Amino acid sequence: MRYTFILAAALFTLQTNAQKKKKGLPEIDVREVSRIEKTLSADDMEGRKTFTPGIEKAANFIADEFAKIGLEKPANSTSYLQTFRMLKPTQRSAEASVNGKQLQAAEFFVITAKENLVVTENSGFEQAVIKPGEMLVPEVYKIIMSGKNTVVQIDPSFAPMFPRLSYFKRQIMEGGGTLLFILSADPITKFSINASHQFEVSALSNVVGILPGKSKKDEYVIFSGHYDHLGIGKPVNGDSIYNGANDDAAGTTAVIMLAKYFKQLKSNERTIIFAAFTAEESGGYGANYFSRQFAPASVMAMFNIEMIGTESKWGKNSAYITGYEKSSMGAIMAKNLEGTGFTFHPDPYPDQQLFYRSDNATLARLGVPAHTISTSKMDSEKYYHTVDDEFETLDMQNMTRIIQAIALSSRSIVAGTDTPSRVDTSSLD
């Protein structure tokens, strides 16, 4: 089996090198991939947790790389940093009644950016229901990422887990929707909620660079990954830094390398946007803010890259695409990789709802063919969210080949000769 993997890896390398020589394609150098990955996952980045000096250092490093490549800054900006405000709420008071019954504090909670909130059934809120047997946290995450004002009925069978949802209100994004979460066995037909909060304001930044297109400047292709991680925690065998080498310094490294690749290629008819998102680990706020800057119809495709530093379940020269069946993007990528020996598979972990759990989700819900590329074995990824997620655990040769495959597989979309079908939003859960 090992011999087969080595042979396949050698074949892919030879084939891609032959293609590059034949077509004059830029090289993606494993030494450069290693330099960027090692820098982002180093101890002095302190685990890149939001609101820490470590994440600011990482953001500045990524911005410097974008500057060296020669990417343009976002419109009307003097910086690659796309900064937005986060609010840390302290609830001063809250009361709620549903269907004529006064609720106890343990039966509801509110997420809002409003200091003084008064809401009734006549306030124009959408309604959502989380039923018994559904996955509570992913369902809540999807509702939050929608950005819509929503009252959410949660079945009482989730009562033991209900307090855990308070995690989502520790930090909220300015301008986001107001969400009312209520434990109720009965449909909510009448409700009234009054709440008062005070807020501590902080700032977070995505890092965004642009490569303008030639003939189709107003059509966008996005390459993205998140650069935040978990920071510093309790020591485990003397190590307290959650370096996040695979999650997701690997994806951010890929974004930087793809920026180098397409800048050197000089053939993108569509405008390419390279984005390193903040705050994925704490709720996807960076991607949510970023997504608001675009009319969904102008985004032709989004390649979100998450945890590509280890082998997939199929071994080397392979990765998977979340939501593969929801657009034709995967089929286009497969066509562009014919003869290379590399394979993109459909997501093998549908029960994990990965399509909704990464930074592609916000744009996908608006119909954009936005998918995440990953190799992470979600049922057995040994170092996921541990202090051992370090540079030394990654396969840099295989990771480099994955980045090459993303570059090759996306080329017709970037060139404007292929356009993936839109995601049918009516079919989304």
C-alpha positions in Angstrom: 0.0 0.0 0.0 2.8 2.4 0.9 4.5 1.6 -2.5 1.2 2.5 -4.3 1.0 5.9 -2.5 4.6 6.7 -3.3 4.1 5.7 -7.0 0.9 7.8 -7.2 2.7 10.8 -5.6 5.6 10.5 -8.0 3.2 10.2 -11.0 1.3 13.3 -9.9 4.4 15.3 -9.5 5.8 14.2 -12.9 2.6 14.9 -14.6 2.0 18.3 -13.1 5.6 19.3 -13.7 5.2 18.2 -17.4 2.1 20.3 -17.7 3.8 23.3 -16.2 6.8 23.0 -18.6 4.5 22.5 -21.5 2.2 25.3 -20.7 4.6 27.6 -18.9 2.7 27.3 -15.6 4.2 28.8 -12.4 5.7 26.4 -9.9 4.3 25.9 -6.4 7.5 25.2 -4.4 7.4 23.0 -1.3 10.1 25.1 0.3 8.0 28.2 0.0 4.9 26.4 1.2 6.9 25.2 4.2 8.2 28.7 5.0 4.8 30.2 5.2 3.2 27.3 7.0 6.0 27.2 9.6 5.8 30.9 10.2 2.0 30.9 10.7 2.1 27.9 13.1 5.1 29.0 15.1 5.0 29.4 18.9 5.5 33.1 18.6 2.1 33.4 16.9 0.6 32.2 20.3 -2.1 30.1 18.6 -3.6 33.1 16.7 -6.6 33.5 19.0 -8.9 36.4 18.3 -8.3 39.6 20.3 -4.7 38.6 21.1 -1.3 39.9 20.0 -0.7 36.6 18.2 -3.5 37.0 15.7 -2.5 40.6 15.0 1.1 39.4 14.3 -0.3 36.7 11.9 -2.5 39.3 10.2 0.4 41.6 9.6 2.5 38.6 8.2 -0.2 37.7 5.7 -0.6 41.4 4.7 3.1 41.6 4.1 3.0 38.5 1.9 0.1 40.0 -0.1 2.2 43.2 -0.5 5.3 41.3 -1.7 3.1 39.4 -4.3 1.7 42.7 -5.5 -2.0 42.2 -4.9 -4.2 45.2 -4.8 -6.0 46.4 -1.6 -9.8 46.3 -1.4 -11.5 49.3 -2.9 -11.4 52.6 -0.9 -8.9 51.0 1.5 -5.3 51.8 2.3 -4.7 48.4 4.0 -5.1 44.7 3.3 -6.8 44.5 6.7 -10.6 44.5 6.4 -11.6 45.6 9.9 -15.0 45.3 11.6 -16.4 45.6 15.1 -17.3 43.0 17.5 -19.5 43.5 20.6 -19.1 41.7 23.9 -22.5 42.0 25.6 -23.4 42.2 29.2 -27.1 41.5 29.8 -28.7 44.0 32.2 -32.2 42.6 32.1 -34.4 40.3 30.0 -37.9 39.0 30.2 -40.0 36.9 27.8 -43.5 35.5 27.4 -44.5 32.9 24.8 -48.1 32.0 24.0 -49.3 33.9 27.1 -46.8 32.1 29.4 -44.0 34.0 31.2 -40.7 32.2 30.7 -38.0 31.5 33.2 -34.4 32.7 32.5 -33.3 29.1 31.7 -35.9 28.8 28.9 -34.7 31.5 26.5 -31.8 33.7 25.6 -31.2 36.6 23.2 -28.5 37.5 20.7 -28.7 41.1 19.7 -26.5 44.2 18.9 -29.3 46.5 20.2 -28.9 48.1 23.7 -32.6 48.1 24.2 -34.7 45.4 22.5 -38.5 45.2 22.3 -39.8 42.4 20.1 -43.2 40.8 19.5 -44.8 38.5 17.0 -45.6 41.6 14.9 -41.9 42.6 14.5 -41.4 40.8 11.2 -39.1 38.1 12.5 -38.6 34.9 10.6 -39.4 31.6 12.5 -37.2 28.5 12.7 -37.7 25.2 14.5 -35.1 22.8 15.8 -36.7 19.4 16.2 -35.9 16.4 18.3 -33.0 14.3 16.9 -31.5 17.2 14.9 -27.9 18.4 15.6 -28.4 21.4 17.8 -25.2 23.3 17.5 -24.9 23.1 13.7 -28.5 24.1 13.3 -28.0 27.1 15.6 -24.8 28.0 13.7 -26.7 28.0 10.4 -29.3 30.3 11.8 -26.7 32.7 13.2 -24.8 32.8 9.9 -28.0 33.7 8.0 -27.8 37.1 9.5 -31.6 37.3 9.7 -33.9 38.4 12.6 -35.2 35.1 13.7 -37.2 33.6 16.6 -36.1 30.0 17.1 -38.2 27.3 18.7 -36.0 24.6 20.3 -37.6 21.4 21.4 -37.4 20.8 25.2 -35.4 17.6 24.6 -32.4 19.9 24.1 -32.8 21.4 27.6 -29.6 19.8 29.0 -27.6 21.3 26.1 -29.4 24.6 26.0 -27.0 26.4 28.4 -24.1 25.6 26.0 -25.6 27.9 23.4 -24.5 30.8 25.5 -21.1 30.4 23.8 -22.6 32.1 20.7 -23.5 35.3 22.6 -20.0 35.9 24.1 -19.1 37.9 21.1 -21.5 39.2 18.4 -20.8 41.1 15.2 -22.1 44.6 14.9 -24.9 44.8 12.3 -25.8 41.1 12.7 -29.4 39.9 13.1 -31.3 39.6 16.3 -32.0 36.0 17.4 -34.4 34.8 20.0 -33.9 31.2 21.2 -36.8 29.7 23.1 -37.3 26.2 24.6 -40.9 25.3 23.6 -42.7 22.1 22.7 -45.5 24.1 21.1 -45.4 26.3 18.0 -44.7 29.9 18.9 -47.7 32.0 17.8 -47.4 34.9 20.2 -44.4 36.2 21.9 -43.0 39.3 23.6 -39.3 39.8 24.6 -37.8 42.8 26.3 -34.0 42.9 26.8 -31.4 45.4 27.8 -27.6 45.1 27.2 -24.4 47.1 27.4 -21.5 46.3 25.0 -17.7 46.3 25.1 -16.5 47.1 21.5 -13.4 45.5 20.0 -12.1 45.1 16.4 -11.2 42.1 14.3 -9.7 42.0 10.8 -9.8 39.8 7.8 -6.8 40.1 5.4 -7.9 40.6 1.8 -5.9 41.0 -1.4 -7.2 41.4 -5.0 -5.9 40.4 -8.4 -8.1 42.4 -10.9 -9.5 40.5 -13.9 -9.0 41.5 -17.5 -12.2 41.1 -19.5 -14.5 40.1 -16.6 -13.5 42.4 -13.8 -16.9 42.4 -12.2 -17.1 38.6 -11.9 -15.3 37.3 -8.8 -13.6 34.1 -7.8 -12.6 33.7 -4.1 -9.8 31.7 -2.5 -10.1 31.7 1.2 -9.0 30.1 4.5 -9.2 31.1 8.2 -6.1 32.2 10.0 -7.4 32.2 13.6 -7.1 29.3 16.0 -7.5 28.6 19.7 -4.6 30.4 21.3 -3.0 29.4 24.6 -4.6 26.9 27.0 -3.8 24.7 29.9 -0.4 23.0 29.5 -0.5 19.4 28.2 2.9 17.7 28.7 4.4 21.1 29.1 2.9 22.6 25.9 0.2 25.2 26.1 0.1 26.6 22.6 -2.6 25.5 20.2 -0.5 26.2 17.1 -3.2 25.2 14.6 -0.8 24.1 11.9 -3.4 22.1 10.0 -6.4 24.1 11.4 -6.0 26.4 9.5 -2.5 27.7 8.9 -2.5 25.1 6.1 -5.5 26.7 4.3 -4.1 30.2 4.8 -0.7 29.0 3.4 -2.6 27.7 0.4 -4.3 31.0 -0.2 -1.0 32.9 -0.2 0.6 30.4 -2.5 -2.4 30.5 -4.9 -2.0 34.3 -4.9 1.6 33.9 -6.0 0.6 31.4 -8.6 -2.1 33.5 -10.3 -0.1 36.7 -10.0 2.7 35.0 -12.0 0.3 33.4 -14.4 -1.2 36.8 -15.5 -4.1 35.2 -17.3 -7.1 35.6 -15.0 -10.1 37.1 -16.9 -12.1 37.2 -13.7 -11.1 39.2 -10.6 -9.6 36.9 -7.9 -10.0 37.8 -4.3 -7.7 36.1 -1.7 -9.1 36.2 1.8 -7.7 35.1 5.2 -10.6 35.1 7.6 -10.6 35.8 11.3 -12.9 34.4 14.0 -13.9 31.2 12.3 -13.3 29.3 15.5 -15.6 31.6 17.4 -18.5 31.7 15.1 -17.5 32.4 11.5 -17.8 36.2 12.0 -14.9 37.1 9.6 -16.4 35.2 6.7 -19.9 36.6 7.5 -18.6 40.2 7.4 -16.6 39.6 4.2 -19.6 38.1 2.5 -21.7 41.2 3.0 -19.3 43.2 0.8 -20.5 41.4 -2.4 -23.6 41.0 -4.4 -24.0 37.2 -4.4 -24.7 37.2 -8.2 -21.2 38.7 -8.8 -19.4 35.8 -7.1 -18.8 33.0 -9.6 -17.1 30.5 -7.2 -15.5 30.3 -3.8 -12.7 27.8 -3.0 -12.5 27.7 0.8 -9.5 25.7 2.0 -9.6 24.0 5.4 -7.1 21.6 6.9 -5.2 20.1 4.0 -2.0 19.2 5.8 -2.7 15.6 6.4 -3.7 12.7 4.1 -7.3 12.2 3.3 -9.0 8.9 4.0 -8.1 7.9 0.4 -4.4 8.6 1.0 -2.2 11.0 -0.9 -3.1 12.9 -4.0 -6.7 13.3 -2.9 -9.0 15.6 -1.1 -12.8 16.1 -0.7 -15.2 18.9 -1.5 -18.1 19.7 0.9 -21.5 20.0 -0.7 -20.1 18.4 -3.9 -23.5 17.6 -5.2 -24.9 21.1 -4.6 -23.2 22.7 -7.7 -21.2 21.7 -10.7 -18.0 23.1 -9.3 -16.6 19.7 -8.3 -17.2 18.3 -11.8 -15.4 21.2 -13.4 -12.4 20.7 -11.1 -12.3 17.0 -11.9 -12.4 17.7 -15.6 -9.4 20.1 -15.3 -7.4 17.5 -13.4 -7.8 14.7 -15.9 -4.5 12.9 -16.4 -2.9 14.2 -13.2 -3.6 11.3 -10.9 -5.2 13.7 -8.4 -8.8 13.1 -7.3 -11.4 15.4 -5.6 -14.0 13.3 -3.8 -17.5 14.2 -2.4 -17.5 14.8 1.3 -17.4 11.4 3.1 -18.7 12.8 6.4 -22.2 14.0 5.6 -23.4 13.5 9.1 -20.9 16.1 10.2 -22.6 18.8 8.1 -19.3 20.2 7.1 -20.8 22.2 4.3 -22.4 24.5 6.9 -19.6 24.5 9.4 -16.9 26.4 7.5 -16.4 29.8 6.0 -18.1 28.9 2.7 -21.5 28.6 4.3 -22.6 32.3 4.3 -22.2 32.7 0.5 -23.4 29.2 -0.2 -26.7 30.1 1.5 -27.0 33.0 -0.9 -26.7 30.7 -4.0 -23.0 31.0 -4.6 -21.1 27.8 -5.6 -19.0 28.1 -2.4 -17.4 24.9 -1.2 -14.7 23.9 1.2 -11.7 21.7 0.2 -10.2 19.5 2.9 -8.4 16.3 3.7 -9.3 16.2 7.4 -10.4 12.8 8.6 -13.2 14.1 10.8 -13.8 10.8 12.4 -10.2 10.2 13.4 -8.0 13.4 13.0 -5.6 12.8 15.8 -4.3 16.4 16.4 -7.5 18.3 15.7 -7.9 21.1 18.3 -5.0 19.9 20.4 -1.6 21.4 21.3 0.0 18.8 19.0 -1.4 20.4 15.8 2.1 21.5 14.9 4.2 21.9 11.7 6.0 18.6 12.3 2.7 16.6 12.0 2.1 17.8 8.4 3.0 16.2 5.2 4.4 19.2 3.3 5.0 17.3 0.0 1.4 16.1 -0.1 0.1 19.5 1.0 2.0 21.2 -1.9 0.5 18.7 -4.4 -3.0 19.6 -3.0 -2.3 23.3 -3.6 -1.1 22.5 -7.1 -4.3 20.5 -7.7 -6.4 23.5 -6.6 -4.5 25.8 -8.9 -4.9 23.5 -11.9 -8.5 22.5 -11.2 -9.7 26.1 -10.8 -8.0 27.5 -13.9 -11.0 27.4 -16.3 -13.2 29.1 -13.7 -10.6 31.8 -13.1 -10.2 32.2 -16.9 -14.0 32.6 -17.3 -14.4 29.7 -19.7 -16.3 27.7 -17.1 -19.0 28.9 -14.6 -20.3 26.5 -11.9 -24.0 26.1 -11.5 -25.5 28.0 -8.6 -26.4 26.4 -5.3 -30.2 25.8 -5.2 -31.0 27.6 -1.9 -34.5 26.0 -1.8 -32.8 22.6 -1.2 -30.6 23.8 1.7 -31.5 22.4 5.1 
